[in-house]
Amino acid sequence: MFLRYFLPACLLAYLLTTFVWRSYAVWKKTGINPFTFKNSDTAHDFVGRVFKLTFALVILVVLVYALLPAAYAYLAPIGWLEHPWLQWIGVVFLILSLAWTIIAQAQMGEAWRIGVDTEHRTPLVQTGIFRISRNPIYIGVVVTLSGLFLIIPNALTLLILIVGLVLIGVQVRLEEEHVGKMYPQEYADYCRQVRRWL
């Protein structure tokens, strides 16, 4: 019963803090809309569309689990993974990843974007969490998706996790290519000192 309340509350907290509040804070400080995905046919914007679809599936699966327990069976639960200790690991993952993501976004400051910003030159952040990972926010997203899968293992959360991993792998490379063009030498030095993940 606890998880039926926890998951929607966690999803709402994640949405409000990491998307709504952070986007507002960046816009308020810079006047720039941090959402950079558009409707073109580029690889970047295709990734953005699939990200949106994946996020919609996360909302769907959480709402079905929380509000329509009878319909949850249609998501093909993976029974042999439904253990309380795995679910509690998932809860810890969600809480830690939310805190980690909020900290990483705060440390990015006005450089934070959703996607690749080709219209504005953003600062190269190398301090705080970014001293141990070049992509800490994406690590947070991976841990979040893993936590969701551990709490409610089913065919849809497994698909979300796999698609999320592939999308993040592509998006990270698009972003790193862009930053490398903006800061050729400085970013090359940073890459030699700090790993892509951990």
N, C-alpha and C positions, 0 to 999 in steps of 0.2 A: 504493500500500500504506500509506503514511504516513497518508493521510486516513481510511482504514478504522479506524485506531487513534485518530487525533486526534479525530474527531467524537464517538465515545462518551465519550472521556475529557473532552472539553470539555462535553458535555451533563451528565455526572456532576458536574463541578466547578460548573457553573451551578446545578444542582439543589441541591447541598449548601451552596453559599455564599449564594446569593440567596434560596432558599426555606427550607431546613431550618435553617441556622445563624441567618439573620436572624430567622426566626420564633421560634426558641428564645430568642435574645437579647432580643427585645422582650417575649416572655412572661415570661422570667426577671426582667427589670427592672420590668415593670409589672403582671404577673399577668393581662394581657389577651391573649386569643387574637387575633393580627393578621388572621386569615382572617375576613372579614366577609360573604362570600357565603353565602346560606342557600338554602332550597328553595322560596321563595315565587314568585309569578308576576309579580313586578315586573320592570321593564326591567333594573335593576341585577343581579338574580339570574339573569335570562336571559343577560346578558352573561357572568356568572361561569360558567354551564354551558357556554357556547360556548368560553370561554377554556380550560376543562378539556379539552374535546374537541380543541381546537387543539393543546394541549400533548401530549395523547396521540398525535396524528398526528405531531408532531415526534419523539417517542420511536420511533414505528413506523417512520418513514422512515429515521431514523438506524440503527436496528437492522437493517432490511432491507439498507441500503447496506453496513453493516459485516459482517454475519454471513451474509447470503444474497445474494451477488452475482448468482447466476443469476436470482433473483426480482426483482432491481432493474429489469430491463427492463419489468416490468409496471407500473412507476410512470411510464411514458411519459417517458423522459429527453429533454431538449431538446438534441439533439446539437450544434447550431450555437453553443451557449453553453458547451460543455464544452472550455474552454481552460485550460491550467495557470496562466496569469497571472491569469485571473479567479478561479480556485480560491485562489490565494495572496492575492488581495485579500480573498476571503471569510474566509480564515484570520485575516488581520489584523483584519478586522471583528469576528470572534468574540472574539479576545483583547482588543482594545480595548474592546468593548462590555461584556465581563465585568468588566474593571477599572473602567470608568466606572460601571457599575451598583452594584458593591460600594461604591465611594466615595460615590455618591449616597445609597445606603441608609444607610451609616454616618452621613452628614451629617444625614439625617432623624431618626436616633436613635429615640426612643420614639414619634415621630409616624408611623413607617412602618406601613402597613396594606396588605393585599391587598383592595381594594374600598373602599367608603365606610362608615366607622364612624359610625353615627348614635347610638350609645350612649355614646360618650366624647368629650370635647372634647380634640382633639389640638392641639399647638402649631403655629403657622404658621411654617414654616421658610423663611427668606429669605437664608440665608448660604451660603457655599461655592459649589458648582455651581449652587445655586438662585438665585444672583445673575445668571446668564446664561440660565437656562431655568426655567420654572415646572414642567416635567415631564421632568426629566432621566432618570428611571428608564424612562419609556416610550420616550424616544429610544434608550436602551440596548436595549430589547426590539426596536424596529424595526431597529436595526443588526444585532442578532443574527439576526433572521429573514432580513434581506437577505444576511448572510454565509452562512447555511445555503443559501439559494437559489443564490448564486454558486458554492458548492462543489459542490453536487449539484442542478443545475437540472433539474427535472422537473415534471410536471403537479401532483404533490402539494405540493412545496415552493412552487410558484407560488400554489396555492390557499391554503396556510398563510400566505404573505406577504400576499395580498390580504385574507383574512379577518382576519388580525392587524391590518392597518392600519385596517380598518373598526371592529373592536372597540375598539381603542385610541382612535380618534377619538370614539366614543360614550362610553367610560369616562372619558376625560379631561373631557368636558363634564359628566358626572354629578358627578365629583369637584369640579370647579371651582364648579359650582352650590352644592354642599354647603358648601364652604369659604367661598364668598361669603356664605352665610347666617350662618355662625359669626363671620366677621370682615368685616362689610359695608364699612366705610371702609378698614380696613387692607389688605384684599385688593384692593379697587378701586385703591388707591394702588400696590400691588405689581404689579397687572396693567398699569398705565400705564407702569411702569418696566421690566418684564421680559416678554419675549414668551412665548407659550405653548410654543414649541419652542426656537428659537435666535434 
